Amino acid sequence: MKHSVALVLTLASGLVLTAAAQTPSAPAAAAAPAATAPAGPAKIAVIAFQVAVAQTNEGQRSFADLQRKYQPKQTQLKALSDEIDGLTKQLQASGDKLSDTERAARAKTIDDKKKQLERSAEDAQNDMQNEMQELYSSLASKVYDVLNDYSKQHGYTLVLDVAQQQSPVLYATESTNITKAIIDAYNVKSGVPAPPAPAAGTAPIPSAPKPAAPRPTTPQ
């Protein structure tokens, strides 16, 4: 039962953002055209690419639309979960007053509904995750094109993704973080207006992380 309820709560509490975080951060580097490195010192920037994609006006609109699409299913799963809880409490309260046959029948009904809840929740989660991955991949490819153009225009020779779990970035100043600049540039290119402020209780779009703090050195 705990597992089934957990699936329901997962769907109801920001699965969109969770799914976005699990998708590839950027299109494969091999897809980008080869470029000749300019002469002179390297100019490096950092970006939280997943955050940039999610925070674009188009991304916020698309993710909100996806949440609304699955809201009826979330409501249905929550209602089934509540029904199971009610039947379980009734059985616990009156179990000693029932015949063995009636008690067994009620227990089987509860068990069947638990299995139904788990199957339905897993199906909904998989469907939503698949749609999220398709949505994210399509949008990430367009944001990457903006990043590519922006980097060339501003002379960046290397852009590191600080949103990656295995990011090599240990320290970066705020001035090197181009996450917001890419979001703004994409919003201008797409022409999608900013979405209305989210209602209370809505999972917020994650903000760009601050540059990594320097790693403490070990005294010799």
C-alpha positions as CSV (number, residue, x, y, z in Angstrom):
1,M,0.0,0.0,0.0
2,K,2.8,2.4,0.9
3,H,4.3,1.8,-2.5
4,S,1.1,2.5,-4.3
5,V,0.4,5.7,-2.4
6,A,4.0,6.8,-3.1
7,L,3.4,6.5,-6.8
8,V,0.2,8.6,-6.5
9,L,2.1,11.3,-4.6
10,T,4.9,11.2,-7.2
11,L,2.4,12.0,-9.9
12,A,0.8,14.7,-7.9
13,S,4.0,16.5,-6.7
14,G,6.1,17.7,-9.5
15,L,6.7,14.7,-11.7
16,V,7.2,17.1,-14.6
17,L,10.3,18.6,-13.1
18,T,11.6,15.3,-11.9
19,A,11.3,13.9,-15.4
20,A,13.0,17.0,-16.9
21,A,15.9,16.5,-14.6
22,Q,16.3,12.9,-15.7
23,T,16.5,13.7,-19.4
24,P,19.8,14.4,-21.3
25,S,21.1,17.8,-20.6
26,A,21.9,18.8,-24.2
27,P,21.9,17.3,-27.7
28,A,24.9,15.1,-28.5
29,A,28.0,17.1,-29.1
30,A,28.5,15.2,-32.4
31,A,25.4,16.8,-33.8
32,A,27.1,20.3,-33.6
33,P,29.1,21.4,-36.6
34,A,32.9,21.3,-36.2
35,A,34.5,24.7,-35.5
36,T,38.1,25.9,-35.5
37,A,39.3,27.1,-32.1
38,P,40.1,30.8,-32.3
39,A,43.6,32.0,-31.4
40,G,44.2,33.6,-28.0
41,P,43.3,32.7,-24.4
42,A,40.3,30.5,-23.7
43,K,37.0,32.2,-22.7
44,I,34.9,29.9,-20.6
45,A,31.3,30.1,-19.4
46,V,29.0,27.9,-17.4
47,I,25.3,27.1,-17.8
48,A,22.7,25.0,-16.0
49,F,21.3,23.7,-19.2
50,Q,18.4,21.7,-17.8
51,V,17.3,24.7,-15.8
52,A,17.6,27.0,-18.9
53,V,15.3,24.7,-20.9
54,A,12.7,24.5,-18.1
55,Q,12.8,28.2,-17.4
56,T,12.2,29.4,-20.9
57,N,8.7,30.8,-21.5
58,E,8.0,28.0,-23.9
59,G,9.3,25.4,-21.4
60,Q,7.1,26.7,-18.6
61,R,4.1,26.8,-20.8
62,S,4.6,23.3,-22.2
63,F,5.4,21.7,-18.8
64,A,2.3,23.4,-17.3
65,D,0.1,22.1,-20.2
66,L,1.5,18.6,-19.5
67,Q,0.6,18.8,-15.8
68,R,-2.9,19.9,-16.6
69,K,-3.3,17.1,-19.1
70,Y,-2.5,14.5,-16.3
71,Q,-4.4,16.3,-13.5
72,P,-7.6,14.2,-14.1
73,K,-5.6,11.0,-13.8
74,Q,-3.9,12.3,-10.6
75,T,-7.3,13.1,-9.1
76,Q,-8.6,9.6,-10.1
77,L,-5.6,7.9,-8.5
78,K,-6.0,10.0,-5.3
79,A,-9.7,9.0,-5.1
80,L,-8.8,5.3,-5.4
81,S,-6.1,5.6,-2.8
82,D,-8.6,7.3,-0.4
83,E,-11.2,4.5,-1.1
84,I,-8.6,1.9,-0.2
85,D,-7.7,3.6,3.0
86,G,-11.4,3.8,3.9
87,L,-12.1,0.2,3.2
88,T,-9.0,-0.8,5.2
89,K,-10.1,1.2,8.2
90,Q,-13.6,-0.3,8.1
91,L,-12.2,-3.9,7.9
92,Q,-9.9,-3.1,10.9
93,A,-12.7,-1.7,12.9
94,S,-15.3,-4.4,12.3
95,G,-13.1,-7.4,11.4
96,D,-13.8,-9.3,14.6
97,K,-17.6,-9.0,14.0
98,L,-17.5,-10.5,10.5
99,S,-17.6,-14.1,9.4
100,D,-14.4,-15.6,8.0
101,T,-16.0,-15.6,4.6
102,E,-17.0,-11.9,4.7
103,R,-13.6,-10.9,6.2
104,A,-11.8,-12.8,3.4
105,A,-14.0,-11.2,0.7
106,R,-13.4,-7.7,2.0
107,A,-9.7,-8.3,2.2
108,K,-9.6,-9.6,-1.4
109,T,-11.5,-6.5,-2.6
110,I,-8.9,-4.3,-0.9
111,D,-6.0,-6.3,-2.3
112,D,-7.5,-6.1,-5.9
113,K,-8.0,-2.3,-5.6
114,K,-4.4,-1.9,-4.4
115,K,-3.1,-3.8,-7.4
116,Q,-5.4,-1.7,-9.6
117,L,-4.0,1.5,-8.1
118,E,-0.4,0.4,-8.5
119,R,-0.9,-0.6,-12.1
120,S,-2.7,2.6,-13.0
121,A,-0.2,4.8,-11.2
122,E,2.8,3.1,-12.9
123,D,1.1,3.4,-16.4
124,A,0.3,7.1,-15.8
125,Q,3.9,7.7,-14.6
126,N,5.4,6.0,-17.6
127,D,3.1,7.8,-20.1
128,M,3.9,11.1,-18.5
129,Q,7.6,10.4,-18.4
130,N,7.6,9.5,-22.1
131,E,5.8,12.6,-23.1
132,M,8.1,14.7,-20.9
133,Q,11.2,13.2,-22.5
134,E,9.9,14.0,-26.0
135,L,8.9,17.5,-25.0
136,Y,12.2,18.2,-23.3
137,S,14.3,16.7,-26.2
138,S,12.6,18.9,-28.8
139,L,12.9,22.0,-26.7
140,A,16.5,21.3,-25.6
141,S,17.6,21.0,-29.2
142,K,16.3,24.5,-30.0
143,V,17.8,26.0,-26.8
144,Y,21.1,24.4,-27.7
145,D,21.0,26.2,-31.1
146,V,20.6,29.5,-29.2
147,L,23.4,28.6,-26.9
148,N,25.7,27.7,-29.8
149,D,25.0,31.0,-31.6
150,Y,25.3,33.0,-28.3
151,S,28.7,31.4,-27.5
152,K,30.1,32.2,-30.9
153,Q,28.9,35.8,-30.8
154,H,30.5,36.3,-27.4
155,G,33.7,34.5,-28.2
156,Y,33.3,31.6,-25.7
157,T,35.7,28.7,-26.5
158,L,34.2,26.4,-23.8
159,V,30.8,26.2,-22.1
160,L,30.4,23.8,-19.1
161,D,27.1,22.4,-17.8
162,V,27.0,22.9,-14.0
163,A,23.7,21.1,-13.8
164,Q,25.3,17.7,-14.5
165,Q,25.9,15.5,-11.4
166,Q,29.4,14.7,-12.6
167,S,30.2,18.3,-13.5
168,P,33.9,19.1,-13.5
169,V,33.3,22.6,-12.3
170,L,34.6,23.3,-8.8
171,Y,34.4,27.0,-8.9
172,A,33.1,29.7,-11.2
173,T,32.3,33.4,-10.7
174,E,28.8,34.6,-11.2
175,S,29.8,36.6,-14.3
176,T,30.6,33.4,-16.1
177,N,27.1,32.0,-15.6
178,I,25.2,32.5,-18.9
179,T,22.0,30.6,-17.9
180,K,19.8,33.6,-17.7
181,A,21.3,35.1,-20.8
182,I,20.4,32.0,-22.8
183,I,16.9,31.9,-21.3
184,D,16.4,35.6,-22.3
185,A,17.9,35.0,-25.8
186,Y,15.6,32.0,-26.4
187,N,12.5,33.9,-25.2
188,V,13.2,36.7,-27.7
189,K,13.8,34.2,-30.5
190,S,10.7,32.1,-29.7
191,G,8.4,35.0,-29.2
192,V,6.5,33.1,-26.5
193,P,5.2,35.4,-23.8
194,A,5.9,34.9,-20.1
195,P,3.4,32.6,-18.5
196,P,1.2,34.0,-15.6
197,A,2.4,33.6,-12.1
198,P,1.9,30.0,-10.8
199,A,-1.0,29.4,-8.4
200,A,-0.3,28.7,-4.7
201,G,0.9,25.1,-4.2
202,T,2.2,24.7,-7.7
203,A,5.7,23.2,-8.0
204,P,8.1,26.1,-9.0
205,I,10.4,25.9,-12.0
206,P,14.0,25.5,-10.5
207,S,16.2,28.5,-10.5
208,A,19.7,28.7,-11.9
209,P,22.2,27.4,-9.4
210,K,25.0,29.7,-8.2
211,P,28.5,29.0,-9.4
212,A,30.2,26.2,-7.5
213,A,32.1,27.1,-4.4
214,P,35.9,26.4,-4.4
215,R,36.9,23.1,-2.9
216,P,38.8,23.4,0.4
217,T,42.5,22.6,0.0
218,T,44.2,20.2,2.4
219,P,47.1,21.6,4.3
220,Q,50.4,20.1,3.4
